Amino acid sequence: MRLIVTLILLLFIAAGIVLGALNADMVGYDLGFVQLSLPKGAALLAALVVGWLLGGLTAWLGVSARRQRLRRKAKGQESGEAKTSPAGA
């Protein structure tokens, strides 16, 4: 299994090197508050990393909000059961 993962990782590294080499032209970006001049490959890699991070953050926030909601719901049910149970039992 490790061998397959290592081979896939090496394949993607090689593809990244080829992509960067073929897109070495400089491109200017005007973001309104700053002007950048980056190689196309670096800009593509930066966009990929930012998208990956934002997607991971969105997924993490969604999962943590759901867990928190379920935890509150479970806590509410426990306190509701304690109120309805007989005191002398």
PyMOL commands that set and color helices and strands:
alter all, ss='L'
color gray80, all
select helices_A, chain A and resi 2-22+40-84
alter helices_A, ss='H'
color red, helices_A
select strands_A, chain A and resi 26-30+35-39
alter strands_A, ss='S'
color yellow, strands_A
deselect
rebuild
show_as cartoon
